[in-house]
Amino acid sequence: MSETVERHEFNAEVGRLLDLVVHALYSEREIFLRELVANAADAIDKRRFEALTRLELGLPGEARIRIVPDKAARTLTLSDPGIGMSKAELAQNLGTIARSGTLAFAKALAESQTADRPNLIGQFGVGFYSAFMVADRVEVTSRAAGSEEAWLWASEGRGQFTLAPAGRAEAGTDIVLHMKADAAEFLEPLRLRTIIRKWADHITVPIVLLQDGKEEPANEGTALWRKPKSEVSAESYTEFYRHLGHVFDEPWVTLHWRAEGTLEFSALLFIPGMKPFQAVEGERESRVRLHVRRMFITDQAGLLPPWLRFVQGVVDTEDLPLNVSREMLQATPVLGRIRKAVTGRVLSELRSRAKEAEDYARFWENFGPVLKEGAWEDAEHRKDVAPLLRFRSTGQEGWTSLADYVARMKPEQEAIYYLVGEDPAALAASPQLEGFRARGLEVLLLSDQIDNFWPERLERFEDRPLRSVTQESADLARFAPEGAPAEPPADLAGLLPSLKAALEGEVTEVRATERLVDSAVALAAMPGAPDLSLQRLLRRAGRGLGVEMSVLELNPRHPLIRRLAERAAAGAELREEAGLLLDLARLQDGDTPRDPAAFARQVTEALAARLG
């Protein structure tokens, strides 16, 4: 093994991050200990989990975090028997950070109140670097579980770090902080114990502090979820929530209960008060932690369905063995019953909270799109999710529910109407709504991507079918407009076949419609075809339907359509005009013209001719 010390440069984002952490959080330096202890506890949990399927990685004896202050040497050492890190992992985990994480951290730091800042650092996964607030040199000796090699990572936090071979008898990590001259307080055992009790008392891994040659317990290590609710303060709940999710807000909902009987478990769950920073985009699995008799087993047990993945917390049961394997987790009926009970409890709480419209709106704006996924993918709970959904509407300001919509429906109205698009403001101004507004029919405005999918699966609510306004223009014939049309309709007998011939292969049909009032044209979906918004989404994803399934509808009372009908009757060629009408209809729905450059030329020429 070569004894050569390797020198590496931090990536640029680490340098910027170190500057942010050291200077912006200087007055809250004690949080470095919270972050390093939390990292050590996570490493122990990870090794315990990996050992379920790799027995050779098992933890030796009682796993604990050991803290050793040395006033003479001016060092503070934290040791853990956790999963450890290889040479490559040391370089990757401690030498680089994504630019997106740094920018998000900097933005949150700028917008935060001073009191919130101690909690920001953990939220963005950059807690290790807080060590440089109190140390002018940091050394990390680590040996990955299952490896015989140990490596020493060292840095003074000034743009470089070194890697060199090292020795460690067992797997795990030692972090040695060479303390700054003004950080002597963090070598005092009493000060260290106070910080641990403040920030890490709820960590169930034992923490010991070396004092006068003896190891003394530094944390109570009580599993908060196992205490009676009457013995847990609001402050304790909040601190545990912040530790668990690496967040700094207050929980919107705290659920703490114990199930007893044929199935026994304790649960402590939180619904966040704000949308958390997502380090991994597209992560859909629930990360509620499964414990067995207080011991952490995994956060990948799927204790809640993906559409409740915003819920954080712990479920602790006596009804599984401590050495439960991944395979057993997938097969055991015990876990299935726990999942059902926990999901039911969260849904019950949401139903209760939904009665307070203003408070529920806060939750909905954070997590509504995620909850909608349940209406799409979960046949078992679809009917439970539907009453919890909220929407913008043409019928009122703010949010409304499906039940409220049904209560406002016209006596003769059979269906719940909705329109899907990408922007609520654009939807509210869409020509697709003109005929419905003219008849006093309310339409729900759906602007989340998942809205393209779930209505088809839900199908009905309170025995009322859900119908897209782009698919059901025929329904309007049953309702009289609230005002008489100013003009009689034009005769389109010559125009319709002319336009259909010009647009062959691009639309299925061209027809007159009564659902337009101020606009000349609009697109509609063929009966049985996907909603227009879904057709656009599939087309952009390269998964088009292969054949065009939209209809071009014309307003026979519009001056433009009337003039085109006159020209068609006179035998004029309308191929170019047909293309312009289709492009206009596409633009109105938030789509692009078929040929943007050609469309721009045609509009430019039309303007020039008008001004000339």
WOQUIUR-V321215 format. One record per residue. RES is the residue in three letters. PSI is psi in degrees with one decimal (999 if undefined). D_FIRST is the distance of its C-alpha to the first C-alpha in Angstrom with 1 decimal. Layout:
# WOQUIUR-V321215
res	psi	d_first
RES	PSI	D_FIRST
RES	PSI	D_FIRST
This chain:
# WOQUIUR-V321215
res	psi	d_first
MET	128.1	0.0
SER	140.9	3.8
GLU	8.1	6.5
THR	133.6	9.0
VAL	124.6	11.5
GLU	134.9	13.0
ARG	134.6	16.8
HIS	152.9	19.1
GLU	137.5	22.8
PHE	148.9	24.6
ASN	160.8	26.9
ALA	-31.8	30.5
GLU	-32.4	31.7
VAL	-41.7	29.4
GLY	-43.4	30.7
ARG	-39.4	34.2
LEU	-43.1	33.6
LEU	-41.1	32.3
ASP	-42.5	35.4
LEU	-47.3	37.6
VAL	-49.7	36.1
VAL	-39.1	36.1
HIS	-42.3	39.5
ALA	-27.4	41.5
LEU	17.1	40.5
TYR	-37.3	40.4
SER	-10.1	43.4
GLU	44.0	41.9
ARG	-22.7	38.6
GLU	-18.0	38.7
ILE	-13.1	37.7
PHE	-38.3	34.0
LEU	-40.3	33.9
ARG	-45.0	35.7
GLU	-42.7	33.1
LEU	-37.7	30.0
VAL	-42.3	31.7
ALA	-41.7	32.8
ASN	-41.2	29.3
ALA	-42.5	28.1
ALA	-40.8	31.1
ASP	-39.3	30.4
ALA	-38.9	26.8
ILE	-44.1	28.2
ASP	-41.3	31.0
LYS	-40.5	28.6
ARG	-40.8	26.5
ARG	-40.2	29.9
PHE	-46.4	31.1
GLU	-32.3	28.1
ALA	-14.4	28.4
LEU	-33.3	31.9
THR	-11.6	30.7
ARG	88.9	27.2
LEU	-26.1	28.0
GLU	-11.8	24.5
LEU	4.9	24.0
GLY	146.0	27.0
LEU	139.6	27.3
PRO	121.1	27.2
GLY	-142.0	30.7
GLU	114.2	32.4
ALA	133.7	30.3
ARG	162.5	31.0
ILE	128.3	30.0
ARG	127.8	29.6
ILE	125.8	30.5
VAL	106.3	30.1
PRO	139.3	32.0
ASP	99.2	31.4
LYS	-38.6	34.2
ALA	-43.8	33.1
ALA	-8.5	29.6
ARG	44.8	31.2
THR	151.9	28.6
LEU	123.9	29.1
THR	133.0	26.5
LEU	126.5	26.8
SER	142.7	24.9
ASP	150.0	25.3
PRO	39.8	24.2
GLY	-159.2	24.5
ILE	-25.1	22.8
GLY	175.8	19.8
MET	143.2	17.9
SER	175.9	14.9
LYS	-46.8	13.1
ALA	-38.9	15.8
GLU	-36.2	18.5
LEU	-45.5	17.8
ALA	-40.8	18.2
GLN	-48.8	21.2
ASN	-33.2	23.0
LEU	-4.1	22.7
GLY	-10.9	22.7
THR	156.9	25.5
ILE	145.3	28.9
ALA	143.6	31.7
ARG	-35.8	34.5
SER	-38.6	37.1
GLY	-40.2	35.7
THR	-45.5	35.9
LEU	-41.3	39.4
ALA	-40.3	40.6
PHE	-45.1	39.4
ALA	-40.8	41.0
LYS	-45.3	44.3
ALA	-36.4	44.5
LEU	-42.4	43.8
ALA	-32.3	46.6
GLU	-10.6	49.0
SER	158.4	48.3
GLN	155.3	50.3
THR	-40.1	48.7
ALA	-23.7	48.9
ASP	-18.0	46.9
ARG	-35.3	43.9
PRO	-24.7	41.9
ASN	-12.3	41.8
LEU	-37.8	40.9
ILE	-39.7	37.2
GLY	-29.3	36.4
GLN	-32.0	38.5
PHE	15.1	36.3
GLY	28.7	32.9
VAL	21.7	31.8
GLY	-32.5	32.0
PHE	-38.4	28.5
TYR	-11.8	29.4
SER	-17.1	32.3
ALA	-30.6	30.0
PHE	-4.5	30.4
MET	-27.1	34.1
VAL	-11.1	33.5
ALA	141.2	30.1
ASP	-2.7	29.2
ARG	137.6	25.4
VAL	130.6	23.7
GLU	131.0	20.3
VAL	114.1	19.1
THR	124.3	16.5
SER	142.7	16.4
ARG	119.9	15.2
ALA	139.7	17.0
ALA	131.2	19.3
GLY	-3.4	18.3
SER	155.1	14.5
GLU	-10.2	12.1
GLU	143.2	9.8
ALA	151.5	11.3
TRP	148.5	11.4
LEU	119.4	13.7
TRP	133.2	16.4
ALA	144.5	18.8
SER	152.5	21.9
GLU	9.0	25.3
GLY	28.7	27.0
ARG	35.4	28.0
GLY	-14.8	26.7
GLN	157.7	22.9
PHE	158.4	19.9
THR	154.6	16.3
LEU	132.8	13.1
ALA	151.8	10.2
PRO	149.1	7.7
ALA	-177.3	10.3
GLY	138.7	11.9
ARG	127.7	15.1
ALA	-35.7	17.0
GLU	165.0	18.7
ALA	148.2	18.7
GLY	-165.7	20.4
THR	139.2	20.4
ASP	129.2	21.2
ILE	121.8	22.9
VAL	119.8	23.7
LEU	122.5	26.6
HIS	105.3	27.4
MET	144.9	31.1
LYS	160.9	33.5
ALA	-33.4	36.4
ASP	14.4	38.9
ALA	23.9	37.0
ALA	-27.1	37.5
GLU	-28.0	39.7
PHE	9.8	36.7
LEU	1.4	35.6
GLU	121.8	38.9
PRO	-40.2	38.8
LEU	-42.3	42.3
ARG	-42.5	41.4
LEU	-42.9	38.3
ARG	-39.3	40.3
THR	-42.0	43.0
ILE	-42.9	40.7
ILE	-42.6	39.2
ARG	-33.3	42.7
LYS	-45.2	43.8
TRP	-24.8	41.0
ALA	19.2	39.2
ASP	-28.2	41.7
HIS	-9.4	42.0
ILE	126.2	38.3
THR	-14.9	38.5
VAL	130.4	35.0
PRO	138.4	35.6
ILE	126.3	34.6
VAL	146.3	34.5
LEU	126.4	34.8
LEU	119.0	34.0
GLN	123.3	37.1
ASP	40.4	38.2
GLY	0.8	35.5
LYS	145.8	36.7
GLU	121.6	35.5
GLU	137.8	38.4
PRO	136.6	39.0
ALA	-15.1	39.0
ASN	153.3	40.3
GLU	-36.6	43.1
GLY	23.6	41.1
THR	132.5	44.4
ALA	107.8	44.4
LEU	-36.8	46.9
TRP	-16.8	48.1
ARG	-7.9	49.2
LYS	151.9	51.5
PRO	145.9	55.2
LYS	-34.8	55.9
SER	-15.9	58.3
GLU	3.1	55.5
VAL	125.5	53.3
SER	161.2	54.2
ALA	-36.8	54.1
GLU	-39.1	51.5
SER	-41.9	49.2
TYR	-47.3	49.5
THR	-43.7	48.7
GLU	-39.1	45.7
PHE	-41.6	44.3
TYR	-43.8	45.1
ARG	-38.8	43.3
HIS	-42.4	40.2
LEU	-45.6	40.3
GLY	2.0	40.7
HIS	49.9	39.1
VAL	173.9	42.5
PHE	8.0	45.0
ASP	-177.3	48.4
GLU	142.8	50.8
PRO	140.5	51.0
TRP	-39.3	54.2
VAL	137.2	54.6
THR	122.7	53.2
LEU	119.0	53.8
HIS	116.4	53.3
TRP	165.3	54.9
ARG	126.4	54.5
ALA	132.5	55.7
GLU	155.6	57.3
GLY	-135.2	59.1
THR	-24.1	57.8
LEU	124.6	54.7
GLU	127.7	53.1
PHE	157.6	50.6
SER	143.5	50.2
ALA	140.1	49.6
LEU	106.9	49.0
LEU	151.5	49.0
PHE	139.2	49.4
ILE	121.6	50.7
PRO	155.5	49.4
GLY	-10.3	51.8
MET	160.4	50.2
LYS	124.2	48.2
PRO	156.8	44.5
PHE	131.6	41.9
GLN	108.1	40.2
ALA	-32.3	36.5
VAL	106.5	36.7
GLU	141.9	39.8
GLY	1.7	41.5
GLU	121.4	40.1
ARG	-4.9	43.0
GLU	144.4	42.0
SER	138.4	43.2
ARG	24.1	40.6
VAL	133.0	42.7
ARG	134.1	40.6
LEU	123.8	41.3
HIS	147.9	41.1
VAL	115.9	42.1
ARG	49.4	43.5
ARG	-19.9	41.9
MET	130.3	38.4
PHE	131.9	37.0
ILE	-54.5	36.5
THR	156.5	36.3
ASP	20.8	37.8
GLN	30.7	38.1
ALA	-6.1	41.0
GLY	45.0	43.6
LEU	-18.7	45.9
LEU	153.0	47.9
PRO	160.0	48.8
PRO	-30.8	47.1
TRP	-0.1	50.2
LEU	25.9	49.8
ARG	-12.9	46.2
PHE	-16.2	47.1
VAL	133.1	47.8
GLN	159.2	45.0
GLY	-161.7	44.8
VAL	138.1	44.2
VAL	126.6	45.9
ASP	124.1	45.4
THR	154.5	47.0
GLU	-8.2	47.6
ASP	12.8	48.4
LEU	151.0	44.9
PRO	154.1	42.4
LEU	-28.6	39.3
ASN	30.8	37.1
VAL	136.4	38.9
SER	168.9	36.9
ARG	-41.7	37.0
GLU	-40.6	39.4
MET	-37.3	41.6
LEU	-36.7	41.9
GLN	-28.4	43.2
ALA	-25.1	45.7
THR	131.2	47.0
PRO	-21.5	50.5
VAL	-46.6	49.9
LEU	-34.8	47.7
GLY	-40.9	50.3
ARG	-36.3	53.0
ILE	-44.3	50.8
ARG	-46.6	50.3
LYS	-43.2	54.0
ALA	-42.9	54.9
VAL	-42.0	52.5
THR	-43.8	53.5
GLY	-37.7	57.2
ARG	-40.8	56.7
VAL	-43.2	55.2
LEU	-40.0	57.9
SER	-42.0	60.6
GLU	-39.9	59.3
LEU	-39.0	59.3
ARG	-41.7	62.8
SER	-44.3	63.9
ARG	-29.4	62.3
ALA	-16.7	63.7
LYS	-21.4	67.2
GLU	95.1	66.4
ALA	-45.8	66.3
GLU	-43.7	65.0
ASP	-41.1	62.2
TYR	-30.5	61.2
ALA	-35.0	61.2
ARG	-46.4	58.2
PHE	-45.6	56.3
TRP	-40.4	57.5
GLU	-24.5	56.5
ASN	-42.8	52.9
PHE	6.9	52.5
GLY	-48.6	55.6
PRO	-32.4	53.9
VAL	-44.1	51.4
LEU	-34.1	54.2
LYS	-26.4	56.1
GLU	-29.0	53.4
GLY	-33.9	54.9
ALA	-21.5	58.2
TRP	-48.6	56.5
GLU	-11.1	54.1
ASP	93.6	55.2
ALA	-32.9	58.5
GLU	-37.3	58.6
HIS	5.8	58.6
ARG	-44.0	60.1
LYS	-24.8	63.5
ASP	-33.6	61.9
VAL	-37.5	60.0
ALA	-45.4	63.0
PRO	-15.1	65.0
LEU	-9.9	62.0
LEU	148.4	61.7
ARG	150.7	63.1
PHE	155.9	64.3
ARG	158.6	65.9
SER	156.3	69.4
THR	-9.5	72.4
GLY	-17.5	74.5
GLN	163.9	73.2
GLU	158.4	70.8
GLY	-159.5	67.5
TRP	149.9	66.0
THR	157.1	68.0
SER	167.9	67.4
LEU	-38.4	68.7
ALA	-41.3	71.2
ASP	-38.0	72.6
TYR	-48.0	72.9
VAL	-38.3	74.9
ALA	-24.8	77.2
ARG	-1.7	78.1
MET	149.1	78.7
LYS	148.9	82.2
PRO	-39.1	84.4
GLU	0.1	84.5
GLN	131.1	80.7
GLU	-33.5	78.8
ALA	158.9	75.2
ILE	117.1	72.5
TYR	142.0	71.8
TYR	159.0	68.5
LEU	130.5	67.0
VAL	137.8	63.3
GLY	-164.0	61.7
GLU	-17.0	58.9
ASP	123.6	60.6
PRO	-40.4	63.1
ALA	-42.2	65.3
ALA	-38.0	65.5
LEU	-42.6	66.4
ALA	-25.9	69.2
ALA	7.1	70.7
SER	138.0	70.3
PRO	-22.1	73.4
GLN	-21.2	72.5
LEU	-10.8	74.0
GLU	-48.0	77.3
GLY	-32.0	79.4
PHE	-40.9	77.9
ARG	-41.3	78.7
ALA	-21.9	82.2
ARG	6.6	82.8
GLY	28.8	81.3
LEU	125.0	78.5
GLU	143.5	75.3
VAL	131.9	71.9
LEU	138.7	68.5
LEU	113.9	65.9
LEU	120.3	62.4
SER	12.9	59.7
ASP	149.7	56.3
GLN	-36.5	54.6
ILE	-18.2	54.9
ASP	-15.9	58.6
ASN	-14.7	58.8
PHE	-45.0	58.1
TRP	-33.2	59.2
PRO	-34.8	63.0
GLU	-35.3	63.2
ARG	-39.8	61.6
LEU	-41.3	63.6
GLU	-54.0	66.8
ARG	154.2	69.2
PHE	125.5	69.6
GLU	44.3	72.6
ASP	18.9	74.0
ARG	125.9	73.9
PRO	148.0	72.1
LEU	129.0	69.5
ARG	132.7	70.5
SER	138.4	69.0
VAL	-17.7	71.6
THR	-5.2	70.4
GLN	-15.2	71.4
GLU	43.8	74.6
SER	-24.5	77.0
ALA	-27.6	79.7
ASP	-30.6	79.8
LEU	-24.5	81.3
ALA	-20.0	84.5
ARG	-8.5	85.3
PHE	132.4	85.3
ALA	139.7	87.8
PRO	149.9	86.6
GLU	-12.7	87.6
GLY	143.5	89.4
ALA	137.4	91.5
PRO	140.1	90.0
ALA	-31.7	91.7
GLU	145.8	91.9
PRO	155.1	92.7
PRO	147.8	90.0
ALA	157.6	90.1
ASP	113.2	90.8
LEU	17.7	87.5
ALA	-35.6	88.9
GLY	-29.6	88.3
LEU	-43.1	85.1
LEU	-50.7	83.0
PRO	-31.4	83.1
SER	-45.6	82.6
LEU	-39.0	79.4
LYS	-39.5	78.1
ALA	-39.6	78.7
ALA	-28.1	76.9
LEU	23.2	73.9
GLU	131.6	73.7
GLY	-10.6	70.1
GLU	-26.5	69.1
VAL	156.2	71.1
THR	-33.6	72.7
GLU	155.4	76.0
VAL	127.3	77.9
ARG	162.3	80.3
ALA	153.7	82.3
THR	152.9	81.3
GLU	4.3	82.9
ARG	-0.9	79.6
LEU	142.9	79.4
VAL	-56.9	81.6
ASP	-20.8	80.4
SER	155.6	77.9
ALA	-37.3	78.9
VAL	162.5	76.2
ALA	157.2	73.5
LEU	150.2	71.3
ALA	159.4	71.5
ALA	148.0	69.6
MET	149.1	71.4
PRO	130.5	72.5
GLY	-8.5	69.7
ALA	161.7	67.1
PRO	154.6	64.2
ASP	151.4	64.9
LEU	-40.1	64.7
SER	-41.4	61.7
LEU	-38.5	59.7
GLN	-42.9	60.9
ARG	-43.0	59.5
LEU	-44.9	56.1
LEU	-39.4	55.8
ARG	-42.8	56.8
ARG	-28.3	54.2
ALA	5.0	51.5
GLY	21.9	52.5
ARG	44.3	54.1
GLY	164.8	57.8
LEU	-6.5	60.5
GLY	-32.9	61.4
VAL	149.2	65.0
GLU	130.5	66.5
MET	32.3	67.8
SER	158.5	69.3
VAL	134.9	73.0
LEU	119.3	74.3
GLU	138.8	77.0
LEU	143.1	79.8
ASN	106.3	81.9
PRO	-7.0	85.4
ARG	-3.3	86.7
HIS	138.9	84.4
PRO	-38.0	86.1
LEU	-45.9	83.4
ILE	-37.9	83.7
ARG	-43.5	87.5
ARG	-40.4	87.5
LEU	-35.3	85.2
ALA	-38.7	87.5
GLU	-41.2	90.4
ARG	-38.2	88.6
ALA	-39.3	87.6
ALA	-28.3	91.3
ALA	1.6	92.3
GLY	16.4	89.9
ALA	150.1	87.2
GLU	125.6	83.8
LEU	26.8	81.2
ARG	-45.8	77.9
GLU	-41.7	76.4
GLU	-36.4	77.8
ALA	-44.5	76.4
GLY	-39.5	72.9
LEU	-41.6	73.3
LEU	-43.1	74.5
LEU	-42.2	71.5
ASP	-38.2	69.1
LEU	-43.2	70.9
ALA	-39.7	70.6
ARG	-43.8	66.9
LEU	-40.7	66.4
GLN	-29.0	68.4
ASP	9.7	66.0
GLY	12.6	62.9
ASP	176.7	62.1
THR	155.2	61.9
PRO	157.9	64.7
ARG	-41.2	64.2
ASP	93.2	64.0
PRO	-39.3	63.3
ALA	-44.1	64.1
ALA	-39.2	67.4
PHE	-42.2	68.3
ALA	-40.1	67.8
ARG	-43.5	70.0
GLN	-42.0	72.7
VAL	-41.4	72.8
THR	-44.7	72.9
GLU	-39.6	75.8
ALA	-41.1	77.6
LEU	-41.9	77.3
ALA	-42.3	78.4
ALA	-38.6	81.4
ARG	-38.9	82.4
LEU	-21.3	82.2
GLY	999	84.0
